[in-house]
């Protein structure tokens, strides 16, 4: 399995990623993809962060969600709810 990189997501900002929780379909919109500071010269990849928004009225638990997008295919990404905005809840995934 190849490691995911920022470049895999950089062109997908503002795109919708389809997912599901049990049998309920969900949509997460990628609102930010940014590099993080590289803590070690021995790091396997440049650390990065992804922010997704979901417009449901409820917050979903932190867990691995299967996210599908035509560019990335289906990948399991651990999403953590981090904020509530008027437009919905924000979820973050950090890759280091």
C-alpha positions as CSV (number, residue, x, y, z in Angstrom):
1,X,0.0,0.0,0.0
2,X,1.4,3.4,-1.0
3,X,1.5,6.2,1.6
4,X,-0.9,9.0,1.0
5,X,0.7,12.4,0.3
6,X,-0.5,16.0,0.2
7,X,-0.2,15.9,-3.6
8,X,-2.9,13.2,-3.7
9,X,-5.4,15.7,-2.2
10,X,-4.2,19.2,-3.2
11,X,-6.2,19.2,-6.4
12,X,-9.4,18.0,-4.6
13,X,-10.1,21.1,-2.4
14,X,-13.8,22.0,-2.6
15,X,-14.5,18.5,-3.9
16,X,-17.0,16.1,-2.3
17,X,-15.8,12.8,-0.9
18,X,-18.6,10.1,-0.5
19,X,-18.6,8.0,2.6
20,X,-21.0,6.1,4.9
21,X,-21.6,5.5,8.5
22,X,-23.1,2.0,8.9
23,X,-25.6,2.1,6.0
24,X,-26.1,5.9,5.9
25,X,-24.5,7.7,3.0
26,X,-22.4,10.8,4.0
27,X,-20.6,13.5,2.2
28,X,-17.5,15.3,3.3
29,X,-16.2,18.3,1.4
30,X,-12.5,18.8,1.5
31,X,-12.0,22.5,2.5
32,X,-8.3,22.5,3.2
33,X,-5.2,20.5,2.4
34,X,-2.0,21.9,3.8
35,X,1.6,20.9,4.6
36,X,2.7,20.7,8.3
37,X,6.2,21.3,9.6
38,X,8.5,18.4,9.0
39,X,9.7,17.4,12.5
40,X,12.4,15.0,11.3
41,X,14.7,14.7,8.3
42,X,14.1,10.9,8.5
43,X,10.4,11.3,7.9
44,X,9.0,9.0,5.3
45,X,6.7,11.8,3.9
46,X,6.0,15.5,4.4
47,X,3.4,15.7,7.2
48,X,0.1,17.2,6.1
49,X,-3.4,18.0,7.4
50,X,-6.8,17.7,5.7
51,X,-10.0,19.5,6.8
52,X,-13.4,18.3,5.7
53,X,-16.8,19.8,6.3
54,X,-20.0,17.8,6.7
55,X,-23.3,19.8,6.7
56,X,-25.3,17.3,8.9
57,X,-27.0,18.8,12.0
58,X,-25.2,16.2,14.2
59,X,-21.5,15.6,14.8
60,X,-20.2,12.2,13.8
61,X,-17.7,10.3,16.0
62,X,-14.0,10.2,15.4
63,X,-13.2,7.0,13.5
64,X,-11.9,5.7,10.2
65,X,-14.3,6.6,7.4
66,X,-14.1,5.1,4.0
67,X,-13.8,8.2,1.7
68,X,-14.3,7.8,-2.0
69,X,-13.2,10.3,-4.7
70,X,-12.6,9.6,-8.4
71,X,-9.0,10.9,-8.0
72,X,-8.0,8.9,-4.8
73,X,-10.3,5.9,-5.1
74,X,-11.6,4.7,-1.7
75,X,-9.3,5.2,1.2
76,X,-9.9,4.8,5.0
77,X,-9.1,8.1,6.7
78,X,-9.3,8.7,10.5
79,X,-11.4,11.8,10.9
80,X,-11.7,13.8,14.2
81,X,-14.4,16.4,14.7
82,X,-12.7,19.6,15.7
83,X,-15.1,22.5,15.3
84,X,-18.7,23.5,14.6
85,X,-19.4,26.3,12.1
86,X,-22.6,27.7,10.7
87,X,-22.1,25.7,7.6
88,X,-21.5,22.4,9.5
89,X,-19.0,20.4,11.4
90,X,-15.2,20.4,10.6
91,X,-13.3,17.1,10.7
92,X,-9.5,16.9,10.6
93,X,-7.2,14.2,9.4
94,X,-3.4,14.5,10.2
95,X,-0.8,12.5,8.3
96,X,2.7,12.4,9.8
